[in-house]
């Protein structure tokens, strides 16, 4: 098909990363397509907001029922398009979305109810104030391919329940999953123009950043996130950025090694390591280092790699060739700098072009790319430490700060260390599952991004706060209005003393001196 200019549009092709099978073909969304989607959303948003929270919650509850009924077919689609094992699609995409929808429905009424604001200043006691939370209007979402259902759904559900319209630009690798999300929402009762999907590549995403939006949520690389923030800043559009991580795992000298090693192997290899909160750096107390490595080696060698559609598969393919190359470069750089390769480190070409063996590296250090850059692959690098102070220093020695985990038999010890780590979330004796807790905020510090999704903080990102104040004395001129003078100045000095002087005697004297201001002549 040709455009009006006679130039064929760019094509977006969805492929199964395990087999290379073509799943769908789409025209790449143009700037005009993006602008039209944003305009449709803007025109539809007021009616959606005016429908009220009860109606919006009803629609989202129906979405939950539809998703639950079709959980298997949705999870299979996610697996075919992203490659992850079916059970991971079911849990990390479908179940997480169901839980997020539940949280939004349970929280919407109390969150959107006017919030009283107490007045501590004595003079302001004759007023009553409250905060109204109003939707931004049109919220843009640029979503990644690694969790192509739960990430955009989580942001969209929070936006929708608070009265916003949404324009979603999914990853070019997972457009079918985004279209399935839209189909379920529309069937549940979300008006078609309130939730729009624009399929495209990076140029389509750039057009969305420049479109008529009121706020943007972006999940992706640091480099792209910086460009998004710069463009948004030029028009003072607020953004929430989730830009990945290099998440550390700290195994203390009292940790249960069998449990911790199982966690490390799982958290480094789930979704083939393509998870922003996966374990990408593991630090183990030197006294437990070699036993920990032995356990990890034994467990990692038992992982079954293959198509995500097979129930026996533990680790599926990576999403595409470029991602495998990054993994290969990190592993080879580590080996060249002295790291020990204990297992893996090779492509599994007999399975297909996107498969890479789960890889365990020892004797790593922070001169290596695998310990500094986001690998996003099935690689577990393990480094020893000698003290808690050293462990904290190593964990914080990163431009990222998304999440971390601490492994110890004593929760109090873990919580003390957690307070010292530079991360948006710290789990003690577990890893990654915090994203499956919709009540918990998700987001990072440093180069891991800005703002939060999930939880009450995530809902707050979807609304503007408006303060409304009512005065109980509408027929009274206020003491602080015009009609200044020498006496009034002295009375106000007394009033400040009445409120804040350290001495009770000065407060009493100030109060007596300030009373006359209320009865003064000459007020306008």
N, C-alpha and C positions, 0 to 999 in steps of 0.2 A: 504494500500500500504506500502511496506517495503522499506527501503533504502538499499544501497549496503552492509551495515553492518548487515542487518537483523533486525534492530530496527525500529519500526514504528515511523514516525515523530510525533511531538506534533501537536495537532489539535487546530485551532482557530475557534470558533463557534460564529457567529453573531446571537444575539437574540433580539427580540422586548422586551424592558424593561417593556412595559405595559401589555403584555400577556404572555411573556415567550416563544413565538413561535420561532422556529429556522428558521432563514432567509438564512443562508449559512454556509458552512463548508469549511475550507481551511487548507492545510498543513502549519505549522509554518515555516517561512523562516529560513534557516540555515545560518551559516557564509559563506559557499560557495555560497549560493544564493545572499547574500548581496554583496560579492566581485564581483560576475559576473555582477550584476546590475550596480555597480559603474564602472566596466571596460567597459561595453557597453556604458554607459553614457559618459565616457571619450573619447572613440573612436568616438562618434557621435557629440560631442560638437563643434569641430572646424568647421565642415561644417555648423552647425546651426548658429554659430557666423558669418561666412563668408557670409551667405545668406543676411545679412544686416538688418538694422532696419526697412526698408520699408516692407520687406517680413515678418518679425516677427510681426509687427503691423497688417499687413493684416491677419495673422493667428489668432491673438488674437481677432480681430474684428469679425472674423467668429465664434470663440468660443463664443463670446457674443451673436451673433444671435442664435446659437444653444441652448445655455442655456436659453435664453429668450423664445424660442419656446417650450422648454420642462420644463419650470419652475415648472409646477404643478407636473409632475412625479418625478422630482428631489427633490422637497420639500417633497413629500410624502415618498420617500425613506429615506430622512434624518429623518423624524418624526418616521418612523417605526424602524429605527436603533438606534436613540438617545432618543426618547420618547417625545421630546418637541412638543408643539402644532404646527399644520401645518402652521398657520399664522406666527409663529416665525421662522420656517424653511424658509418660503418664504422671510421674511424680513431680518433676521439676518444672514442667510447663502446665499440664492440665490441673493437677492438684493445687499447685501454688496459685493458679488463677482462681480456682474455686474458693480457696481460703481468702484471697484478696477481696473477692466479691462479697464474701460473707462479712468481712471486716468493714467494708464500705457501707453495706446495708445496716449493720449493727451500730455504726458510729455516726451515720449521716444526721440523724435527728438531733442528737446532743451537740454535735459539732456545729451545725448551722443555726442552732438556737441562739438568740441574742445573749451575749455574755455580759453580765453586770460588771461595772468598773467601780470599785470602792474609791471614795475621795477621802484622803487622809488630812488634807488642809482644812482647818476648822471653817474658814470662810466659804469653802466649796461644799459644805454639808447641805446647803440649800439647793443643791443640784443633784440630778440623777443621770448617770451616764451608762451607756452600754456599747458593745462592739457588734456590728453587723459584718458577717462574712459574705462577700459577694463574688461571683465568678469573674475570672479575668475576661472571659469572652470566647476567643478562639485560641485553643492550645495546640501547638504543633508538637509532634513526636517523631523523632528520627531514631529508629530502632535497629538493633544489631541482629546478626544471624544466629548467634550461639544459643539464645533462648528466645526464639522468634515468636512465641505465643505469650509466655508469662511476662516478659518485660514490657512490650507495648500494651498488653491487656491491663497490667497493674497500673500503669500511668493513665491509660484511657478510662478505666473504671473510676479512679479517683477524680478525674476531670469531669466525667459525665455525671456522677452522683452529686457533685457540687454545682452543676448547672452550666458547665462549659460545653462547647462544641469542640471536636477534635479532628485534626488533619494528620494522618499517619503516613509517613514515608518509610516502608520497611526496607530491610537489606535487599539488594538485588539478587542475593542468593536464596531468599526465602519468601518470595511474593505470595505463593499459594497459601501459606500459613496465615499471612495477614488478611487475605481475602476470606479465608474461613472464619477468622475472628470477626470480620465485618458482617459476614452472612449471619452468624449467630446473634450478634447484637441487633441487627435490623429485624430479624425474625422475632426477637424478644420484644421489640417495640421501640427501639431507638430510631428516630426518623433518619431516612437515608442521608440527608444533607448534614445531620448533626455529627455523623462519623464518616469521614471521607478517607479513602486510601488512594495515594498516588504512587504508582510503581515507577521505579527509575534507578539511576545510578547516582554517582556523586554530584553530577550537575543538577539533578533533580533535587537532591538534598540542599544544595546551595541556593536553589531558587526558593525552596521552602523557608530558609532562614531569612530571605529578603522579602517574603510575602507579607501580606497584611495579617500578621499574628499578634496576639497579646502576650504570649509567653511560649517558650520553646524548651522541650526536654530532649536532650541528646545523649546517646550512649555510643561510645566509640573510642577512637584513639586519642591520645593527648594532642598530637599535631593537628588533627581535624577539629578537636574540641577548642583549641586556641583560636583557630580561624572562625569557628562559629561564634565564640565569645566576642571577638573583635568586631564582626559584622553586626551582631546584636547590640553591642555597646554603642555603635554609631547612631542607632535609633532608640537607645535607652530601653530596649526590650529585655526584660528579665529572662534568665536562662537557668536551667538545672542541668549540670554536666556530670555524667558518670564515665570516667575516662580510664578505667582499668586499674590494675594493681600488680604488686609483686609481693604477695601476702606471705608473711613469715609464720612458721610453726616452731614453737619453743618447747622442747622436751626436757624437762628438769630431771634432776638426779633421782627423784622419788617417784617418777611416773611409772605407770603400768606399761611396760614396753610392748607387750602383746597387743593391747588395745591401741596404743599410740602408733605402732607400726601399721596396723590395719587401717587406721584413720589416714595416715600419711599416704598409703598406697591408693586408697579410695579418693581422697581429696586432690591428689595430683593427677589422677587419671579419669575421673568422672567427666563425661562429655569429651573424652580424649584430651583432657586438660584444658579445654577451651572454655574456661569459666573465669570471670574476673576476680572471684573470691576463692579460687583454687589455691592449694598450697604450692607456691612456686619457689620457696626457700625453706629449708628445714634445718634448724639448729638443735643439736643434741649435746647434752652434757658429756664431756670427754669420757667420764667413767662408764657411760652407757653407750658410747658411740658404736663400737664394733658389734656388740650384741644387737643393737637396733638395726644396723646395716644388714646383718645376717637375716633377721626376721623380714625386713623389707624385701630383700633379694628373693627369699623363698616364696613370699606371697606375690610378688610382682611376676615371677616366672610362671605362676599358675593362672595369670589373667588370660582370658580367651578373647582374641581379637577377631572381629569379623563384621558381617552386615548387622546393622542394628535391628533388622527385622527378625533375626534368629533369637529365640528365647535364651539360648546358651551364651550369647555374646556379652562380654563385660565391657569391652572398649571398641567403639566403632571407628570409622574413618575420620580424618580431619576434613574440614569443609572444602578445601581446594589446594591446588599446587603451591600457591604463594605461601600458605600457612606452613606447609611441610618444609619449604625452603628455609623459613625463619627458624624452625625447630632444628633442622640440620645444621645451620650456621652456628646456633648457640651451642649445640653439643660438640661440634668440631672445634670451636674456639676454646671450649673448656678442656678438651683433650689436649689441644696444642699447648695449653698453659699448665698442664700437669694434673688434670683431674683423672681419676680412675673410673673407667666405664665398667660397671659391674654386670649390667645386662642391657639389652636393647641397642639403641643407637643406629638402627638401620630401617630402611623402608621394607615393608612387607609386600613387595610388588606382585607376589603370587596371588594375593587377595584382591588387588586393585591398585590404581595409581595413587590413592589418597590415604593409604594405611601406613602407620609408623609404629614400630614396636615400643611398648612401654619401657622407659629408660631410667636407670638408676645410676647416679653419679656420686662419687665420694671424692674426698680431698679437694673440694672446691673452695674458692675464696672470692673476695669481692672485686678482684681484677678481671673476673670473667663475666662475659655478657649474660650468661645464664643466671647470674646472681644479681644483675642490675637492670636488665631490660625484660619486659614482659614476653615470656616465651610462648604462652598460649598453646601448649602441646603436652603430650603425655610424658613429662620429664620430672623426676624428683631429684634435685641436687641436695646433698646432705653435708653439713659442715659442723665440726665440733666447737664447743665453747667451754671455758673453765670456770666462769662465775656468772651470777645473775646479772651483774653490772655489764659484763661483756655481752651477754645475750641480748640485753636491752639495747646496747649500743649498736650491735649488728642488725637487730631488727629495725631500728630507726634509721639506719644508714641506707636510705632509699629515697628517691624522689616521690615514690608512691606512699599512700597511706589509706588503703581501703579497708582491709580487715586483717586479723591476726588470730592465732590460737595459742593457748598455753596448756601444757599437759603436766599435771601434778596430782598427787593424792589429796592435797589440801586446798580447798576452795579459797580460803583466806589468803594463802600464799599466792595463788593465781590472781586473785583480785588486786592484791597489792602491786604485782607486776603489771597487770592490765592498765592500771592508772598511769604507768610510765611509758606505755607504748603509743606511738603516733599513728592512730588508726581510727576509722569511723566506727568499727565494731571489733570487739575482742571476745572470742569464745573460749571458755575454760573446759577442757576435756570434751570438746566437740569442735567440728569445723564445718563451715559453709551453711549449716542448717538455719542460721539466723535469717537467711533470705526467705525461708519458708515460714517465717513468723510474721504475718502481715501487720501485727501490732508494733513490730520493731522497726525503727527507721533504718533506711539503707542509704549509704553515701560515704564519701571519704574526705580526707584532708590532703593537703599538698597537691601534687599533680593528679591525684585520683579524682578531683573534681570539685564541684560547688553544689550546695543544696542537698536535699534529701527526697527520696521517694519512700513509700510505705509508711505505715503508722500515722499518728496524728500530725507529725511534722510533714509527712508527705501530703496530707490533706491541706495543711496550711499553705503549701506551695501552690495550690490550685485556686486560692481565693485572695482577694484584696480585703484588708480590714478597714471598715469605716466606723469611726467613732461618732456616736450620736449623744447629745447632751441636752437635758431639759431642766430649766430653772423653775423652782417652786414659787418664786416671787416675781411674777411677770409684770407687776405694777410698780416695782421698786427700781429706782436708779441705783446702779452699783456704786459702791463706795470708791472704787478705784478709777471711776470715770473722771472726765475733765472737771476742772475747778481746782487746779493745783495751787500751791502757795507755801509759804514758810511753815505755817502751822501744820498743814497737811503733811509736808515732808517729815516733820518731827514726829507726827502721829504714826506715819508708816515705819519710821525707824523703831518706834516703840512696838509696833505690831510684829516686826521681824524678831525683836528681842522676845516678845511673848511666845513666839513659835519655836525659837531655836537657841535662846540663851542657855548656857550651862547652869547658871545659878537660878534656883527657884525664886529667889527674891527679885532678880532682874525680870524674870518672866511675869511675875505678879505686877510689878511696877509697869512693865511694858504693856500688859493687858489693860491696866487702868488708864494709861495714857492714850491707848489706841481707840478706846470706846468713843471718844469725842468725835472721831472722824466720821462716824455714821450720822451724827447730827449736825455736821458742819454746814454752814451756809455757802452758797456760791457754786453748788454742783450743777452742771449743765444737764 
